[in-house]
């Protein structure tokens, strides 16, 4: 059977590709198609290991291109849809690209999946679609209140995915994850940006008062959650995937300073981001009770592994920093 992973050359997509291929025989997949447009954050070298497997094929192309989606989904049993523009700061200065990729691209992929009679379609989304929460945690039925062009484009893609399930009967499941971290994350996001800056003795820009809170999820745990939904999720359902570790930005900054042997003199206050959500927190009891998911990576262990990876793989991130990405 064929399974297609979109956004496969990105941070999460490349790790998901590796973990799926490792379990492909058990899951019944002997044809794994990795699709990516290879924009600035999609890197073919992220797939170097998994591409050695004879069951794997890479296709360069965009989900907005009907010819591409029709071809790669032909005969496909399942789709794991991760392709998206995902950086909030970039969405604030260039929103249109986010709506084109995340909403229009997702609709095109859904349309091709419906025509191809795809049996399982996992649409990977984000907790940011819920907005900001002062207390407690979001359940899957919480009102969507996105506050950035990025999160609103993802909310639109979620609604499109669910509409294709209700209107056409496409077997769609939606996942919403908390903040991911781990090796190969593009160095525009907080952890890799701060780590690589600190390696160079450069300051780290901390937005506002540093008290914005996020729930942190190691990339391997997120991917295992996605695979559980692929295997046993119910059509039309939404599954939150959380990490269980809530930290303010100043708290995680101090942990990174310690791991990199730096002190707080390198913290540089930065003007707060426009529309900056104060706190995210997802209730992931549903995926735990239905599919047996729970995060397995201790946060401090995962953070140390991540810092170690960037320390040992300067050749991966240095060119990105030098070109000002």
Phi, psi and omega in degrees: 000150180262137170234138181246130175247119176267152185066031190289340182267003179275186183302300182285318183300321181291321178290321176298321179300316180296315183290325178293315180299323178297333181249010188301319182296316179295323181279347177090019181255125177242006181219105184246115181255124180254117183249131178202142178278350180055051170283196190302328185260351176268122188233124184299329180295341176295340183255011186305316183288311186292333181289350176286345181280131185293344180278352189257135175232136176256136176235125174272121180178164183258146177289348176277353184264111183301320180299321179292309184294323179296320183289311186288334181271355179299117180080006182285141174272323186216154175230133170248109191259104178244349184299125181189152164279133193226000185264118186303314182302317179296325181292330180290326181264349180205071190291326189303317180302325181292320179288324178295314182285310190281324181265301182295318179297318179296318178299319179297318179295317178299317180298315179293324178294320179294318179294326183275000181058043175298136186272332180216127183230110179259114180262116186267119183235203190220154176291346182294343179294339181281342182098233180227144183229129182283318183222157177074200183215149180286135165268168185296338182267011180292146176304139176277126181222060183294146185241359179232160174303322177300304185293328178290326176291325176290321176299319177299321180291324176300313182295322177297316180299314180292327178296323178292331174290314186285324183276315187252353181078014176294133186282080185259138170231142182245134173246144177231113186257160172273186186298121178275153171211161179148181179298149175074014174284135185298136189282046168248343180275161192306304187296306180293329177296312182294317182298312183290326173298315183294324176302327181267005181072021181265157179290157176247128184277115181255117183293137171055226181271000178076009185259012174291134188250135176229152173265124187259136187227120179292140189302323179297321179294318177301313182297321177296325175297317178300316181294327175294321177292318176305315186282319189228004181293155181263142182302136177080003183263154176247138181231118172285138176238108184249166181255339177080013179231102179263127180220146172283162180297326178290326178294315181290328177298316180295323176297319180291321176302316180296315181294332181263004178068035181241171179238177188288355175294343180270001174281125181244109179302136180234148177303136186298149177294144176299132177065028187294116178295138185282316185209139172242143174198122180252142172271112182253027180293332182295310181292333176291312184288324183275322190237001175076017180284141164204143178295136185253346186266118173300134187300312183295325176294314180296322179293318178297319178297321181293313179299318179300319180298315180293326178295323185269355185231048179300327181296338178282314187265337184302315180298328180291321179291321184291331180271005175074027180289000000 
